[in-house]
């Protein structure tokens, strides 16, 4: 089943605010095995000119995953998770994420295309503080495998 291309251009403001805690930043750094002390030690971050510890550049993936679900969980999109793989992810940081940030998310469906029997879903999530300061953008490409008809899948040879 193909993805519903009428979703292209839709935007979804998430109904929650994510409050970044120091422990969230530390746990993420450990989870991705990043030993940079600026993610764990406020004094190390201050020595580099930051007002407090900062999050790893990929920390926004935690929020992006939640943001993308507001789109992908909509049954009208027609996404079958058993056929989906994560194709790519790109991060643009406007400034580091810091403890105490209260971040709002808006998800955008930038594109849905079909190639070689697969659908490609491009989702963009924009993150900003409650005060409207831009924090970052995450763009993800999700690939949904087609039904395999004509590709040798599920057919006797």
Secondary structure, DSSP 8 states (H G I E B T S, - for coil): ----GGGTT-EEE-S--EE--HHHHHHHHHHTT---GGGT-HHHHHHTT-SS-B--GGGHHHHHHHHHHHHHT-GGG---GGGEEEEEEEEEESS--BTT-EEEEEEEEEEEEEETTEEEEEEEEEEEETT--EEEEEEEEEEE----TTTTTT---
